[in-house]
Amino acid sequence: MSISTKPFGGSLKLRRHIARFHASFRRQAAIIPATRNLAGELIMKNIVVVGAGKIGSTIAEMLSATGDYRVTLVDRSAAQLAAAELPAGVATQELDIAAAGELEEILAGKFAVLSAAPFHLTTRIAEAAAATGVHYLDLTEDVVSTRRVKELASDAKSAFIPQCGLAPGFISIVANDLASRFDTLESVRMRVGALPQYPSNALNYNLTWSTDGVINEYCEPCEAIVESELIEVPPLEEREEFSLDGVTYEAFNTSGGLGTLAETLKGKVRTLNYRTIRYPGHAAIMKALLNDLGLRHRRDVLKDIFESALPSTLQDVVIVFVTVSGRRNGRLLQETYANKIYSHRVGNIVRSAIQITTASGICAVLDMLADGSLPAKGFVRQEDIALDAFLANRFGRAYAQHEMVSRLAS
């Protein structure tokens, strides 16, 4: 079964159905989660987004476009801020967040801070959020950083919601929803990839996301549940191949994609693992670079090589593939979620699929926090978020549109 949001033709009746669906989506985008004062005037929520890269600028644009949020985009690089394609309503602030007290000053009195910064800055931003009492959301895949965020949340006056992107993030919401449909669980297998639609180099890869984040995922130990035991497994190992819609992919261990789901399902499932999807041949070259040439110990060199030699692309596809098996009413059953999301225009700008899915994830969670659907205090896990509620959200519908198109086409 082919599932996608890629533009396609079809009958006049089908196109009219899709047009009505998109019109409905645009109307829903006007729904305002912000509160009003006693005079009935709209109170916009003040948001700080840290990191003006591909994802941070997309988050800022999407939030500002709703009219519900007043957004300030923060980055230490004036050039990065200037290069970001931002609507007039987004304020920018050049700021070194490592400087004592400066980030805290910006956060004072704000509703929330969203971290789209490199993973090694996660704890600094979380600590500033805790000190100022603002809500905190991030996109990090870094396991150590998330443990620190959880510590800060234990006595915080605000909500701390890490890992709000694609993987970790949406993948855990999907996996937990499928798992909840079984009486007992056997296996939960989670696969995600952000890939170029038209690979043209030996790595079969283009830069579509944070270079630091990719390298970190390829180098750090990976959590998994094997024979009911929570263990660490090495990255880039346990390679497998599978086909989806007639295309062959490989998948292998990478760090951080499980989020907190391994802890949540510990003792409840026999097998739980997360693997990143790439085109065949990618893992072998990466193992040679990281292990044989020792670049795992010289990540700055590897980053420079990647950013000098691998072009970025907006023509990408995000693949989400989750398979859960277990017993229901005494029978061994399996359920699978498969989804492909392609790059498309957001407002006046064409955004890559990884930008759209990652930014939509954290924006949807912020919306749900703002309207009271999520706890306003303490640590909130991605698996605490209901899939139906997420997909019904105006931002979460970036993932849900394929379901409407699939139903109309059938």
C-alpha positions as a Markdown table, in Angstrom:
| # | Residue | x | y | z |
|---|---|---|---|---|
| 1 | Met | 0.0 | 0.0 | 0.0 |
| 2 | Ser | 1.4 | 3.4 | -1.0 |
| 3 | Ile | 0.9 | 6.1 | 1.6 |
| 4 | Ser | 2.1 | 9.6 | 1.0 |
| 5 | Thr | 1.4 | 13.3 | 0.9 |
| 6 | Lys | 3.1 | 13.8 | -2.4 |
| 7 | Pro | 1.0 | 15.7 | -4.9 |
| 8 | Phe | -0.9 | 13.5 | -7.3 |
| 9 | Gly | -3.7 | 13.6 | -9.9 |
| 10 | Gly | -6.8 | 11.5 | -9.8 |
| 11 | Ser | -10.5 | 11.9 | -10.6 |
| 12 | Leu | -12.3 | 15.3 | -10.4 |
| 13 | Lys | -14.4 | 14.0 | -7.5 |
| 14 | Leu | -11.2 | 13.0 | -5.6 |
| 15 | Arg | -9.6 | 16.3 | -6.3 |
| 16 | Arg | -12.7 | 18.2 | -5.0 |
| 17 | His | -12.7 | 16.0 | -1.9 |
| 18 | Ile | -9.0 | 16.9 | -1.3 |
| 19 | Ala | -9.7 | 20.6 | -1.9 |
| 20 | Arg | -12.5 | 20.6 | 0.6 |
| 21 | Phe | -10.2 | 18.8 | 3.1 |
| 22 | His | -7.4 | 21.5 | 2.7 |
| 23 | Ala | -10.0 | 24.3 | 3.0 |
| 24 | Ser | -11.2 | 22.7 | 6.3 |
| 25 | Phe | -7.5 | 22.4 | 7.4 |
| 26 | Arg | -7.0 | 26.1 | 6.7 |
| 27 | Arg | -10.1 | 27.0 | 8.7 |
| 28 | Gln | -8.9 | 24.8 | 11.6 |
| 29 | Ala | -5.6 | 26.6 | 11.5 |
| 30 | Ala | -7.4 | 29.7 | 12.7 |
| 31 | Ile | -8.5 | 28.1 | 15.9 |
| 32 | Ile | -6.9 | 30.1 | 18.7 |
| 33 | Pro | -5.6 | 28.3 | 21.8 |
| 34 | Ala | -4.6 | 31.6 | 23.4 |
| 35 | Thr | -6.6 | 33.0 | 26.3 |
| 36 | Arg | -8.6 | 36.3 | 26.4 |
| 37 | Asn | -8.7 | 38.9 | 29.2 |
| 38 | Leu | -11.9 | 40.2 | 30.8 |
| 39 | Ala | -12.4 | 42.6 | 28.0 |
| 40 | Gly | -12.4 | 39.8 | 25.5 |
| 41 | Glu | -9.0 | 40.9 | 24.0 |
| 42 | Leu | -6.7 | 38.1 | 22.8 |
| 43 | Ile | -3.7 | 37.5 | 25.0 |
| 44 | Met | -0.8 | 36.2 | 22.9 |
| 45 | Lys | 1.6 | 33.8 | 24.5 |
| 46 | Asn | 5.2 | 34.9 | 24.4 |
| 47 | Ile | 7.6 | 32.2 | 23.1 |
| 48 | Val | 11.4 | 32.0 | 22.8 |
| 49 | Val | 12.9 | 29.7 | 20.2 |
| 50 | Val | 16.6 | 29.0 | 20.7 |
| 51 | Gly | 18.5 | 28.2 | 17.5 |
| 52 | Ala | 18.0 | 29.9 | 14.1 |
| 53 | Gly | 18.9 | 26.9 | 12.0 |
| 54 | Lys | 16.7 | 25.0 | 9.5 |
| 55 | Ile | 14.4 | 23.7 | 12.2 |
| 56 | Gly | 14.3 | 26.7 | 14.6 |
| 57 | Ser | 13.4 | 29.1 | 11.8 |
| 58 | Thr | 10.6 | 26.8 | 10.6 |
| 59 | Ile | 9.2 | 26.6 | 14.2 |
| 60 | Ala | 9.3 | 30.4 | 14.6 |
| 61 | Glu | 7.5 | 30.9 | 11.2 |
| 62 | Met | 4.8 | 28.3 | 11.9 |
| 63 | Leu | 4.0 | 29.6 | 15.4 |
| 64 | Ser | 4.0 | 33.3 | 14.3 |
| 65 | Ala | 1.7 | 32.5 | 11.4 |
| 66 | Thr | -1.1 | 31.4 | 13.8 |
| 67 | Gly | -1.4 | 34.8 | 15.4 |
| 68 | Asp | -1.6 | 33.1 | 18.8 |
| 69 | Tyr | 2.1 | 33.4 | 19.7 |
| 70 | Arg | 4.6 | 36.3 | 19.9 |
| 71 | Val | 7.9 | 34.7 | 18.9 |
| 72 | Thr | 11.5 | 35.7 | 19.6 |
| 73 | Leu | 14.1 | 33.7 | 17.8 |
| 74 | Val | 17.5 | 33.6 | 19.6 |
| 75 | Asp | 20.9 | 32.7 | 18.2 |
| 76 | Arg | 24.5 | 33.6 | 19.0 |
| 77 | Ser | 25.2 | 34.2 | 15.2 |
| 78 | Ala | 23.9 | 37.4 | 13.7 |
| 79 | Ala | 24.6 | 35.9 | 10.2 |
| 80 | Gln | 22.4 | 32.9 | 11.0 |
| 81 | Leu | 19.6 | 35.2 | 12.2 |
| 82 | Ala | 19.9 | 37.3 | 9.1 |
| 83 | Ala | 19.8 | 34.2 | 6.8 |
| 84 | Ala | 16.6 | 32.8 | 8.4 |
| 85 | Glu | 13.6 | 33.5 | 6.2 |
| 86 | Leu | 11.2 | 34.9 | 8.8 |
| 87 | Pro | 7.9 | 36.7 | 8.7 |
| 88 | Ala | 7.8 | 40.3 | 9.9 |
| 89 | Gly | 6.1 | 39.3 | 13.2 |
| 90 | Val | 9.1 | 37.3 | 14.5 |
| 91 | Ala | 11.6 | 39.2 | 16.6 |
| 92 | Thr | 15.2 | 38.2 | 16.6 |
| 93 | Gln | 17.9 | 38.5 | 19.3 |
| 94 | Glu | 21.6 | 37.8 | 19.0 |
| 95 | Leu | 22.6 | 36.2 | 22.2 |
| 96 | Asp | 25.3 | 33.9 | 23.6 |
| 97 | Ile | 23.2 | 31.7 | 25.8 |
| 98 | Ala | 26.3 | 30.4 | 27.6 |
| 99 | Ala | 26.8 | 33.9 | 29.1 |
| 100 | Ala | 25.7 | 34.0 | 32.7 |
| 101 | Gly | 22.2 | 35.4 | 33.2 |
| 102 | Glu | 21.6 | 36.6 | 29.6 |
| 103 | Leu | 19.2 | 33.8 | 28.6 |
| 104 | Glu | 17.4 | 34.0 | 31.9 |
| 105 | Glu | 16.8 | 37.7 | 31.2 |
| 106 | Ile | 15.2 | 36.9 | 27.8 |
| 107 | Leu | 13.1 | 34.1 | 29.3 |
| 108 | Ala | 11.7 | 36.1 | 32.3 |
| 109 | Gly | 7.9 | 36.4 | 32.0 |
| 110 | Lys | 7.7 | 34.2 | 28.9 |
| 111 | Phe | 5.3 | 31.3 | 28.5 |
| 112 | Ala | 7.7 | 28.8 | 27.1 |
| 113 | Val | 11.2 | 28.3 | 25.6 |
| 114 | Leu | 11.6 | 25.8 | 22.7 |
| 115 | Ser | 15.1 | 24.5 | 22.1 |
| 116 | Ala | 16.2 | 23.9 | 18.5 |
| 117 | Ala | 19.8 | 24.3 | 19.4 |
| 118 | Pro | 22.6 | 21.7 | 19.2 |
| 119 | Phe | 22.2 | 18.9 | 21.7 |
| 120 | His | 25.2 | 20.0 | 23.8 |
| 121 | Leu | 23.3 | 23.2 | 24.7 |
| 122 | Thr | 20.1 | 21.4 | 25.9 |
| 123 | Thr | 20.9 | 21.3 | 29.6 |
| 124 | Arg | 21.9 | 25.0 | 29.6 |
| 125 | Ile | 18.5 | 26.0 | 28.2 |
| 126 | Ala | 16.6 | 23.7 | 30.5 |
| 127 | Glu | 18.4 | 25.1 | 33.5 |
| 128 | Ala | 17.5 | 28.6 | 32.5 |
| 129 | Ala | 13.9 | 27.5 | 32.0 |
| 130 | Ala | 13.8 | 26.0 | 35.5 |
| 131 | Ala | 15.3 | 29.2 | 37.0 |
| 132 | Thr | 12.7 | 31.4 | 35.4 |
| 133 | Gly | 9.7 | 29.2 | 35.8 |
| 134 | Val | 8.8 | 28.9 | 32.1 |
| 135 | His | 7.7 | 25.8 | 30.2 |
| 136 | Tyr | 10.4 | 23.9 | 28.4 |
| 137 | Leu | 10.3 | 21.9 | 25.2 |
| 138 | Asp | 13.2 | 20.5 | 23.1 |
| 139 | Leu | 14.0 | 18.3 | 20.2 |
| 140 | Thr | 17.1 | 16.5 | 21.6 |
| 141 | Glu | 18.0 | 12.9 | 20.8 |
| 142 | Asp | 20.7 | 13.0 | 23.5 |
| 143 | Val | 20.0 | 10.5 | 26.3 |
| 144 | Val | 22.3 | 12.2 | 28.9 |
| 145 | Ser | 20.7 | 15.6 | 28.3 |
| 146 | Thr | 17.2 | 14.2 | 28.7 |
| 147 | Arg | 18.2 | 12.6 | 32.0 |
| 148 | Arg | 19.2 | 16.1 | 33.2 |
| 149 | Val | 16.0 | 17.6 | 32.0 |
| 150 | Lys | 14.1 | 14.9 | 34.0 |
| 151 | Glu | 16.0 | 15.9 | 37.1 |
| 152 | Leu | 15.1 | 19.5 | 36.7 |
| 153 | Ala | 11.5 | 18.7 | 36.2 |
| 154 | Ser | 11.2 | 16.9 | 39.5 |
| 155 | Asp | 10.7 | 20.1 | 41.5 |
| 156 | Ala | 9.9 | 22.5 | 38.7 |
| 157 | Lys | 6.9 | 24.8 | 38.7 |
| 158 | Ser | 6.5 | 24.5 | 34.9 |
| 159 | Ala | 6.3 | 21.6 | 32.4 |
| 160 | Phe | 9.4 | 20.0 | 31.0 |
| 161 | Ile | 8.7 | 18.2 | 27.7 |
| 162 | Pro | 11.8 | 16.9 | 25.9 |
| 163 | Gln | 12.2 | 15.0 | 22.6 |
| 164 | Cys | 9.2 | 16.7 | 20.9 |
| 165 | Gly | 10.4 | 16.1 | 17.3 |
| 166 | Leu | 10.1 | 13.2 | 14.9 |
| 167 | Ala | 12.4 | 10.6 | 16.5 |
| 168 | Pro | 12.4 | 10.8 | 19.4 |
| 169 | Gly | 8.9 | 12.4 | 19.5 |
| 170 | Phe | 6.2 | 11.4 | 17.1 |
| 171 | Ile | 7.6 | 7.9 | 16.8 |
| 172 | Ser | 7.0 | 7.2 | 20.5 |
| 173 | Ile | 3.4 | 8.6 | 20.3 |
| 174 | Val | 2.7 | 6.1 | 17.5 |
| 175 | Ala | 4.4 | 3.2 | 19.1 |
| 176 | Asn | 2.7 | 3.7 | 22.4 |
| 177 | Asp | -0.7 | 4.0 | 20.7 |
| 178 | Leu | -0.2 | 0.7 | 18.8 |
| 179 | Ala | 1.1 | -1.0 | 22.0 |
| 180 | Ser | -2.0 | 0.1 | 23.9 |
| 181 | Arg | -4.2 | -2.0 | 21.7 |
| 182 | Phe | -2.7 | -5.3 | 23.0 |
| 183 | Asp | -3.3 | -7.3 | 26.2 |
| 184 | Thr | 0.3 | -8.3 | 26.3 |
| 185 | Leu | 3.3 | -7.2 | 24.1 |
| 186 | Glu | 5.8 | -9.3 | 22.3 |
| 187 | Ser | 7.8 | -6.7 | 20.2 |
| 188 | Val | 7.8 | -3.1 | 19.3 |
| 189 | Arg | 10.0 | -2.1 | 16.3 |
| 190 | Met | 10.4 | 1.5 | 15.4 |
| 191 | Arg | 12.0 | 2.7 | 12.2 |
| 192 | Val | 12.4 | 6.3 | 11.0 |
| 193 | Gly | 14.5 | 7.9 | 8.2 |
| 194 | Ala | 14.8 | 11.3 | 6.6 |
| 195 | Leu | 16.2 | 10.6 | 3.1 |
| 196 | Pro | 16.8 | 12.4 | -0.1 |
| 197 | Gln | 14.3 | 11.6 | -2.8 |
| 198 | Tyr | 17.1 | 11.5 | -5.4 |
| 199 | Pro | 20.3 | 10.2 | -3.8 |
| 200 | Ser | 23.4 | 11.0 | -5.9 |
| 201 | Asn | 26.5 | 10.1 | -3.9 |
| 202 | Ala | 28.1 | 7.1 | -2.3 |
| 203 | Leu | 26.5 | 7.7 | 1.0 |
| 204 | Asn | 23.1 | 8.0 | -0.6 |
| 205 | Tyr | 22.5 | 10.9 | 1.8 |
| 206 | Asn | 22.1 | 14.6 | 1.9 |
| 207 | Leu | 22.2 | 16.9 | 4.9 |
| 208 | Thr | 18.6 | 17.6 | 5.8 |
| 209 | Trp | 18.9 | 18.0 | 9.6 |
| 210 | Ser | 21.5 | 18.9 | 12.3 |
| 211 | Thr | 24.9 | 17.6 | 11.4 |
| 212 | Asp | 25.8 | 17.5 | 15.1 |
| 213 | Gly | 22.7 | 15.5 | 15.8 |
| 214 | Val | 23.4 | 12.9 | 13.1 |
| 215 | Ile | 26.9 | 12.3 | 14.2 |
| 216 | Asn | 25.8 | 12.0 | 17.8 |
| 217 | Glu | 23.2 | 9.4 | 16.9 |
| 218 | Tyr | 25.9 | 7.4 | 15.0 |
| 219 | Cys | 28.4 | 7.4 | 17.9 |
| 220 | Glu | 26.5 | 7.1 | 21.2 |
| 221 | Pro | 25.3 | 3.8 | 22.7 |
| 222 | Cys | 21.7 | 2.8 | 21.9 |
| 223 | Glu | 19.0 | 1.6 | 24.3 |
| 224 | Ala | 17.0 | -1.5 | 23.5 |
| 225 | Ile | 15.0 | -4.2 | 25.3 |
| 226 | Val | 16.3 | -7.6 | 24.4 |
| 227 | Glu | 14.6 | -10.7 | 25.9 |
| 228 | Ser | 12.8 | -8.4 | 28.4 |
| 229 | Glu | 16.1 | -6.8 | 29.6 |
| 230 | Leu | 16.9 | -3.1 | 29.1 |
| 231 | Ile | 20.4 | -3.0 | 27.7 |
| 232 | Glu | 22.7 | -0.8 | 25.6 |
| 233 | Val | 23.6 | -1.9 | 22.1 |
| 234 | Pro | 26.3 | -0.4 | 19.7 |
| 235 | Pro | 25.3 | 2.1 | 17.1 |
| 236 | Leu | 25.4 | 1.2 | 13.4 |
| 237 | Glu | 25.0 | -2.5 | 14.2 |
| 238 | Glu | 22.2 | -5.0 | 13.7 |
| 239 | Arg | 21.7 | -3.9 | 10.2 |
| 240 | Glu | 18.5 | -5.1 | 8.4 |
| 241 | Glu | 16.9 | -4.6 | 5.0 |
| 242 | Phe | 13.3 | -4.2 | 4.2 |
| 243 | Ser | 11.1 | -2.9 | 1.3 |
| 244 | Leu | 8.3 | -0.3 | 1.4 |
| 245 | Asp | 6.4 | 0.7 | -1.7 |
| 246 | Gly | 8.9 | -1.2 | -3.8 |
| 247 | Val | 12.0 | 0.6 | -2.5 |
| 248 | Thr | 14.7 | -1.2 | -0.6 |
| 249 | Tyr | 16.0 | 0.4 | 2.6 |
| 250 | Glu | 18.5 | -0.6 | 5.3 |
| 251 | Ala | 18.0 | 0.2 | 9.0 |
| 252 | Phe | 20.5 | 0.0 | 11.9 |
| 253 | Asn | 20.9 | 1.0 | 15.5 |
| 254 | Thr | 21.2 | 4.7 | 16.3 |
| 255 | Ser | 21.1 | 6.5 | 19.7 |
| 256 | Gly | 18.2 | 8.4 | 21.2 |
| 257 | Gly | 15.3 | 7.5 | 19.0 |
| 258 | Leu | 13.4 | 5.5 | 21.7 |
| 259 | Gly | 13.2 | 8.6 | 24.0 |
| 260 | Thr | 11.7 | 7.5 | 27.3 |
| 261 | Leu | 9.7 | 4.6 | 25.8 |
| 262 | Ala | 12.3 | 2.0 | 26.8 |
| 263 | Glu | 11.8 | 3.0 | 30.5 |
| 264 | Thr | 8.0 | 3.1 | 30.1 |
| 265 | Leu | 7.8 | -0.4 | 28.5 |
| 266 | Lys | 10.5 | -2.1 | 30.6 |
| 267 | Gly | 9.1 | -5.3 | 32.0 |
| 268 | Lys | 6.1 | -5.2 | 29.6 |
| 269 | Val | 7.7 | -6.2 | 26.2 |
| 270 | Arg | 10.2 | -8.8 | 25.1 |
| 271 | Thr | 11.7 | -6.9 | 22.3 |
| 272 | Leu | 11.9 | -3.1 | 21.8 |
| 273 | Asn | 14.3 | -1.3 | 19.4 |
| 274 | Tyr | 14.8 | 1.8 | 17.3 |
| 275 | Arg | 16.7 | 1.9 | 14.0 |
| 276 | Thr | 17.4 | 4.7 | 11.5 |
| 277 | Ile | 16.4 | 4.1 | 7.9 |
| 278 | Arg | 18.9 | 4.8 | 5.1 |
| 279 | Tyr | 19.4 | 3.6 | 1.5 |
| 280 | Pro | 21.6 | 0.4 | 1.3 |
| 281 | Gly | 25.4 | 1.0 | 1.6 |
| 282 | His | 25.2 | 4.0 | 4.0 |
| 283 | Ala | 26.0 | 2.1 | 7.1 |
| 284 | Ala | 29.1 | 0.4 | 5.7 |
| 285 | Ile | 30.7 | 3.7 | 4.7 |
| 286 | Met | 29.8 | 5.3 | 8.0 |
| 287 | Lys | 31.4 | 2.5 | 10.0 |
| 288 | Ala | 34.6 | 2.9 | 7.9 |
| 289 | Leu | 34.7 | 6.6 | 8.6 |
| 290 | Leu | 33.9 | 6.4 | 12.3 |
| 291 | Asn | 35.7 | 3.2 | 13.3 |
| 292 | Asp | 38.5 | 2.5 | 10.7 |
| 293 | Leu | 39.5 | 6.1 | 10.3 |
| 294 | Gly | 38.8 | 7.0 | 13.9 |
| 295 | Leu | 36.6 | 10.0 | 13.2 |
| 296 | Arg | 34.3 | 9.0 | 16.1 |
| 297 | His | 37.0 | 10.6 | 18.2 |
| 298 | Arg | 37.3 | 13.7 | 15.9 |
| 299 | Arg | 33.7 | 14.7 | 15.4 |
| 300 | Asp | 34.6 | 18.2 | 14.5 |
| 301 | Val | 36.6 | 16.9 | 11.5 |
| 302 | Leu | 33.7 | 14.6 | 10.4 |
| 303 | Lys | 31.3 | 17.5 | 10.7 |
| 304 | Asp | 33.5 | 19.7 | 8.6 |
| 305 | Ile | 33.7 | 16.9 | 5.9 |
| 306 | Phe | 30.0 | 16.5 | 5.9 |
| 307 | Glu | 29.2 | 20.1 | 5.6 |
| 308 | Ser | 31.8 | 20.7 | 3.0 |
| 309 | Ala | 31.0 | 17.7 | 0.8 |
| 310 | Leu | 27.3 | 16.8 | 1.3 |
| 311 | Pro | 24.8 | 19.3 | -0.1 |
| 312 | Ser | 21.6 | 20.0 | 1.7 |
| 313 | Thr | 18.3 | 19.4 | -0.2 |
| 314 | Leu | 14.7 | 20.3 | 0.1 |
| 315 | Gln | 13.6 | 17.3 | -2.0 |
| 316 | Asp | 13.5 | 14.8 | 0.8 |
| 317 | Val | 11.1 | 12.2 | 2.3 |
| 318 | Val | 10.5 | 11.2 | 5.9 |
| 319 | Ile | 9.6 | 7.6 | 6.5 |
| 320 | Val | 7.9 | 6.4 | 9.7 |
| 321 | Phe | 7.5 | 2.7 | 10.0 |
| 322 | Val | 6.4 | 1.1 | 13.3 |
| 323 | Thr | 5.4 | -2.6 | 13.8 |
| 324 | Val | 4.0 | -3.9 | 17.1 |
| 325 | Ser | 3.1 | -7.5 | 17.9 |
| 326 | Gly | 1.4 | -9.0 | 20.9 |
| 327 | Arg | -1.6 | -10.9 | 22.1 |
| 328 | Arg | -5.2 | -9.8 | 22.1 |
| 329 | Asn | -7.9 | -12.1 | 23.3 |
| 330 | Gly | -5.4 | -14.9 | 23.3 |
| 331 | Arg | -4.4 | -14.5 | 19.7 |
| 332 | Leu | -0.9 | -13.4 | 18.5 |
| 333 | Leu | -1.5 | -10.3 | 16.3 |
| 334 | Gln | 0.5 | -7.6 | 14.6 |
| 335 | Glu | -0.3 | -4.0 | 13.8 |
| 336 | Thr | 1.8 | -1.7 | 11.6 |
| 337 | Tyr | 1.9 | 2.1 | 11.0 |
| 338 | Ala | 3.6 | 3.2 | 7.8 |
| 339 | Asn | 3.8 | 6.8 | 6.6 |
| 340 | Lys | 5.7 | 8.9 | 4.1 |
| 341 | Ile | 5.8 | 12.7 | 4.3 |
| 342 | Tyr | 7.3 | 14.7 | 1.5 |
| 343 | Ser | 8.6 | 18.2 | 1.3 |
| 344 | His | 6.1 | 20.9 | 0.3 |
| 345 | Arg | 5.3 | 24.6 | 0.6 |
| 346 | Val | 4.6 | 26.0 | 4.0 |
| 347 | Gly | 3.3 | 29.5 | 3.6 |
| 348 | Asn | 5.5 | 31.1 | 0.9 |
| 349 | Ile | 8.5 | 28.9 | 1.5 |
| 350 | Val | 9.2 | 25.3 | 0.4 |
| 351 | Arg | 10.2 | 23.4 | 3.5 |
| 352 | Ser | 11.9 | 20.0 | 3.6 |
| 353 | Ala | 10.0 | 17.0 | 5.0 |
| 354 | Ile | 12.3 | 16.8 | 8.0 |
| 355 | Gln | 11.8 | 20.5 | 8.7 |
| 356 | Ile | 8.0 | 20.1 | 8.5 |
| 357 | Thr | 7.7 | 17.0 | 10.6 |
| 358 | Thr | 10.1 | 18.1 | 13.3 |
| 359 | Ala | 8.7 | 21.6 | 13.6 |
| 360 | Ser | 5.1 | 20.4 | 13.5 |
| 361 | Gly | 5.9 | 17.9 | 16.3 |
| 362 | Ile | 7.1 | 20.5 | 18.8 |
| 363 | Cys | 4.5 | 23.1 | 17.7 |
| 364 | Ala | 1.7 | 20.6 | 18.2 |
| 365 | Val | 2.9 | 19.8 | 21.7 |
| 366 | Leu | 3.2 | 23.5 | 22.6 |
| 367 | Asp | -0.4 | 24.0 | 21.4 |
| 368 | Met | -1.6 | 21.1 | 23.6 |
| 369 | Leu | 0.3 | 22.5 | 26.5 |
| 370 | Ala | -1.2 | 26.0 | 25.9 |
| 371 | Asp | -4.8 | 24.7 | 25.7 |
| 372 | Gly | -4.5 | 22.6 | 28.8 |
| 373 | Ser | -4.4 | 19.2 | 27.2 |
| 374 | Leu | -1.1 | 18.4 | 28.8 |
| 375 | Pro | 0.1 | 18.8 | 32.4 |
| 376 | Ala | 1.4 | 22.3 | 33.1 |
| 377 | Lys | 3.9 | 21.1 | 35.7 |
| 378 | Gly | 6.6 | 18.4 | 35.9 |
| 379 | Phe | 8.1 | 15.9 | 33.4 |
| 380 | Val | 5.9 | 15.0 | 30.4 |
| 381 | Arg | 6.8 | 12.0 | 28.2 |
| 382 | Gln | 6.0 | 11.8 | 24.5 |
| 383 | Glu | 4.1 | 8.6 | 25.2 |
| 384 | Asp | 1.8 | 10.5 | 27.5 |
| 385 | Ile | 0.4 | 12.2 | 24.4 |
| 386 | Ala | -2.6 | 10.6 | 22.7 |
| 387 | Leu | -2.1 | 9.9 | 19.0 |
| 388 | Asp | -5.6 | 11.0 | 18.0 |
| 389 | Ala | -5.3 | 14.3 | 19.9 |
| 390 | Phe | -1.9 | 14.9 | 18.3 |
| 391 | Leu | -3.2 | 14.2 | 14.8 |
| 392 | Ala | -6.3 | 16.4 | 15.4 |
| 393 | Asn | -4.1 | 19.3 | 16.3 |
| 394 | Arg | -3.6 | 22.0 | 13.5 |
| 395 | Phe | 0.2 | 21.3 | 13.5 |
| 396 | Gly | -0.1 | 17.5 | 14.0 |
| 397 | Arg | -2.1 | 17.3 | 10.8 |
| 398 | Ala | 1.2 | 17.6 | 8.9 |
| 399 | Tyr | 1.4 | 13.8 | 9.7 |
| 400 | Ala | -2.4 | 13.1 | 9.4 |
| 401 | Gln | -3.1 | 14.4 | 5.9 |
| 402 | His | -2.0 | 11.1 | 4.3 |
| 403 | Glu | -4.8 | 9.3 | 6.1 |
| 404 | Met | -7.5 | 11.5 | 4.6 |
| 405 | Val | -6.0 | 11.2 | 1.1 |
| 406 | Ser | -5.7 | 7.4 | 1.6 |
| 407 | Arg | -9.4 | 7.1 | 2.5 |
| 408 | Leu | -10.6 | 9.2 | -0.3 |
| 409 | Ala | -8.5 | 7.3 | -2.8 |
| 410 | Ser | -9.8 | 3.9 | -1.7 |
